[in-house]
């Protein structure tokens, strides 16, 4: 027996390699498709994964900013006599609004960069048709911002409305039972003033978040 011939017969013919690795064999990746698969992954990472993370980050940041504004409004309503707390509440509202503005500007920058880098058409690196990214088209939309945040804010506003009503009743009681005490009258008036201020701030916060959610950045 010729060992050389036996070994030669055991080596498959390269022309029939498809018999061993058919084209639909999922565990075999043809060498000429590696670059295309890499391009598809890169396109997915930049047009789907990153925008999705940005979307969740924006939604979470908006929720936190609005929650801080609402909480600061509660401080203004319930603690009118505490000067330090009132100043902290005002600063919280101010910086939360600044944060919302920064978030909107950041969104605009990301959207512009996405439109420059990826547009509807054919991606030559992967040879497939690609569409504009749906995550960035609706960056601040979705279940989190369309459902969770509005419901959370509405619940807080209802709670604040109940607190405001109780404070109005309390202030009215103080004025009715003042017994000629001017100090009590002043206290009741301050409570009413700060309750009104807190209610106005909370309403503005609600309108801001509604505007952010409904705003069409495209």
C-alpha positions as CSV (number, residue, x, y, z in Angstrom):
1,X,0.0,0.0,0.0
2,X,1.3,3.4,-1.0
3,X,1.0,5.7,2.0
4,X,1.4,8.8,-0.1
5,X,-1.6,7.8,-2.3
6,X,-3.7,7.1,0.8
7,X,-3.0,10.5,2.3
8,X,-3.7,12.2,-1.0
9,X,-7.0,10.5,-1.3
10,X,-8.0,11.5,2.2
11,X,-7.6,15.2,1.4
12,X,-10.9,16.7,0.0
13,X,-10.8,18.4,-3.3
14,X,-10.9,22.2,-2.9
15,X,-13.4,22.4,-5.7
16,X,-15.9,20.5,-3.7
17,X,-15.4,22.3,-0.4
18,X,-19.0,23.4,-0.4
19,X,-20.0,19.8,0.1
20,X,-18.4,20.0,3.5
21,X,-19.4,23.6,4.3
22,X,-22.7,24.4,2.6
23,X,-23.6,28.1,2.3
24,X,-26.5,27.8,4.8
25,X,-24.3,26.3,7.5
26,X,-24.8,28.8,10.3
27,X,-21.6,27.9,12.2
28,X,-19.4,28.5,9.1
29,X,-18.5,32.1,8.1
30,X,-17.0,32.5,4.7
31,X,-13.9,34.7,4.8
32,X,-15.3,37.2,2.3
33,X,-18.2,38.0,4.6
34,X,-16.2,38.9,7.6
35,X,-15.7,42.5,6.5
36,X,-19.4,42.9,5.7
37,X,-20.5,41.4,9.1
38,X,-18.1,43.8,10.8
39,X,-19.5,46.7,8.9
40,X,-23.1,45.7,9.9
41,X,-22.1,45.5,13.5
42,X,-20.4,48.9,13.4
43,X,-23.5,50.4,11.7
44,X,-25.8,48.9,14.4
45,X,-23.6,50.1,17.2
46,X,-23.5,53.7,16.1
47,X,-27.0,54.0,14.7
48,X,-29.0,51.8,17.2
49,X,-27.0,51.0,20.4
50,X,-25.6,54.4,21.2
51,X,-28.8,56.3,20.3
52,X,-30.8,53.9,22.5
53,X,-28.5,54.6,25.4
54,X,-28.7,58.3,24.8
55,X,-32.5,58.1,24.7
56,X,-32.7,56.4,28.1
57,X,-30.2,58.9,29.5
58,X,-32.2,61.8,28.2
59,X,-35.4,60.4,29.5
60,X,-33.9,59.7,33.0
61,X,-32.3,63.2,33.1
62,X,-35.6,64.9,32.2
63,X,-37.4,62.9,34.9
64,X,-34.9,63.8,37.6
65,X,-34.9,67.5,36.7
66,X,-38.7,67.7,36.7
67,X,-38.9,65.7,39.9
68,X,-36.5,68.2,41.6
69,X,-38.5,71.1,40.4
70,X,-41.7,69.6,41.8
71,X,-40.1,68.8,45.1
72,X,-38.7,72.3,45.3
73,X,-42.3,73.6,44.7
74,X,-43.4,71.4,47.6
75,X,-40.8,73.0,49.8
76,X,-42.0,76.5,48.9
77,X,-45.6,75.5,49.7
78,X,-45.0,73.7,53.0
79,X,-42.1,75.7,54.5
80,X,-42.6,79.4,53.9
81,X,-41.0,80.4,57.2
82,X,-37.7,78.6,56.6
83,X,-35.6,81.1,54.7
84,X,-32.7,78.7,54.1
85,X,-35.0,76.0,52.7
86,X,-36.7,78.6,50.5
87,X,-33.4,79.7,49.0
88,X,-32.4,76.0,48.4
89,X,-35.7,75.4,46.7
90,X,-35.3,78.4,44.4
91,X,-31.7,77.3,43.6
92,X,-32.9,73.8,42.9
93,X,-35.6,75.1,40.5
94,X,-33.0,77.4,38.8
95,X,-30.4,74.7,38.2
96,X,-33.0,72.1,37.2
97,X,-34.2,74.5,34.4
98,X,-30.6,75.0,33.3
99,X,-30.2,71.2,33.2
100,X,-33.2,70.9,31.0
101,X,-31.8,73.5,28.6
102,X,-28.5,71.6,28.5
103,X,-30.3,68.4,27.8
104,X,-32.2,69.9,24.9
105,X,-29.0,71.4,23.5
106,X,-27.2,68.1,23.8
107,X,-30.0,66.4,22.0
108,X,-29.7,68.9,19.1
109,X,-26.0,68.3,18.8
110,X,-26.4,64.5,18.8
111,X,-29.2,64.8,16.2
112,X,-27.1,67.0,13.9
113,X,-24.1,64.7,14.1
114,X,-26.3,61.7,13.4
115,X,-27.8,63.4,10.3
116,X,-24.3,64.2,9.0
117,X,-22.8,60.7,9.7
118,X,-25.7,58.5,8.7
119,X,-28.4,59.4,6.2
120,X,-31.0,57.2,4.3
121,X,-29.4,55.4,1.4
122,X,-27.0,52.6,0.7
123,X,-24.0,52.0,3.0
124,X,-21.1,51.2,0.7
125,X,-19.1,49.4,3.5
126,X,-21.8,46.8,3.9
127,X,-23.7,46.9,0.6
128,X,-27.1,47.2,2.2
129,X,-29.8,49.8,2.3
130,X,-30.0,51.7,5.6
131,X,-32.6,54.0,6.9
132,X,-32.3,56.9,9.3
133,X,-32.1,55.7,12.9
134,X,-35.5,55.4,14.6
135,X,-34.0,55.9,18.1
136,X,-32.7,59.4,17.2
137,X,-35.8,60.3,15.2
138,X,-37.8,59.9,18.5
139,X,-35.0,60.4,21.0
140,X,-37.2,61.8,23.8
141,X,-40.2,59.7,23.0
142,X,-41.3,56.2,24.0
143,X,-42.8,54.4,26.9
144,X,-40.6,56.1,29.5
145,X,-41.3,59.7,28.5
146,X,-44.8,59.2,27.0
147,X,-46.2,57.2,29.9
148,X,-44.1,56.8,33.0
149,X,-42.9,60.4,33.4
150,X,-46.3,62.1,32.8
151,X,-48.0,59.7,35.1
152,X,-45.4,60.3,37.8
153,X,-45.8,64.0,37.5
154,X,-49.6,63.9,37.5
155,X,-49.5,61.8,40.7
156,X,-47.1,64.3,42.4
157,X,-49.2,67.2,41.2
158,X,-52.4,65.6,42.7
159,X,-50.5,65.2,46.0
160,X,-49.4,68.8,45.9
161,X,-52.9,70.0,45.1
162,X,-54.2,68.1,48.2
163,X,-51.4,69.7,50.3
164,X,-52.2,73.2,48.9
165,X,-55.9,72.8,49.7
166,X,-55.1,71.7,53.3
167,X,-52.7,74.7,53.7
168,X,-55.4,77.1,52.4
169,X,-57.8,75.7,54.9
170,X,-55.2,75.9,57.7
171,X,-54.4,79.6,56.7
172,X,-58.1,80.4,56.7
173,X,-58.5,78.9,60.1
174,X,-55.7,81.0,61.5
175,X,-57.2,84.1,60.0
176,X,-60.7,83.2,61.4
177,X,-59.3,82.6,64.9
178,X,-56.7,85.3,65.0
179,X,-58.3,87.0,68.0
180,X,-56.7,90.3,67.0
181,X,-53.3,88.8,66.8
182,X,-51.6,90.5,63.8
183,X,-48.8,88.0,63.9
184,X,-51.2,85.2,63.1
185,X,-52.7,87.2,60.2
186,X,-49.2,87.8,58.8
187,X,-48.4,84.1,59.1
188,X,-51.6,83.1,57.3
189,X,-51.0,85.5,54.5
190,X,-47.4,84.2,54.0
191,X,-48.8,80.6,53.9
192,X,-51.3,81.6,51.2
193,X,-48.6,83.5,49.2
194,X,-46.1,80.7,49.2
195,X,-48.8,78.1,48.4
196,X,-49.7,80.1,45.4
197,X,-46.1,80.5,44.3
198,X,-45.5,76.7,44.8
199,X,-48.6,75.9,42.8
200,X,-47.5,78.2,39.9
201,X,-43.9,76.7,39.9
202,X,-45.3,73.2,39.8
203,X,-47.7,74.1,37.0
204,X,-44.8,75.6,35.0
205,X,-42.7,72.4,35.6
206,X,-45.5,70.3,34.3
207,X,-45.9,72.5,31.2
208,X,-42.1,72.3,30.6
209,X,-42.0,68.6,30.7
210,X,-45.0,68.3,28.4
211,X,-43.3,70.7,26.0
212,X,-40.1,68.6,26.1
213,X,-41.9,65.4,25.5
214,X,-44.1,66.7,22.7
215,X,-41.4,68.8,21.0
216,X,-40.4,67.7,17.5
217,X,-36.7,68.0,17.2
218,X,-36.6,66.7,13.6
